[in-house]
Amino acid sequence: MVRYHWVQGLIILNAWYGKFVTDNSRKHERAKVIDVTVPLQCLVKDSKLILTEASKSGLPGFYDPCVGEEKSLKVLYQFRGVMHQVLSGDTEPLRIPKQSHRIDTDT
């Protein structure tokens, strides 16, 4: 089996941008999200992703799937073989990888 050194770096497994509906009382309300996995992976440099305090809808490959509504960016990523997940507000700065994003996969 051939192993490439970049596999140990930062890999964006799934990334979604838009309005996530988590309130059970609003089940009739559909989530309005777009898949931004590939555009986000393209922004990774030296196994780091740094996003500034600006709306993520302006990033290359992104658009606003729900104009005028509150949006978030949800990212599932792997760093050095360990799973991580983060939910970031639309205009919040974001730096990954971070130890605090690590998810426990032992359960």
Secondary structure, DSSP 8 states (H G I E B T S, - for coil): ----GGGGSEEEEEEEEEE----GGGTTS--EEEE-HHHHHHT-BTTBEEE-SS-GGGSTT---SSTTS--EEEEEEEETTEEEEEEEETTS-EEES-GGGB-----
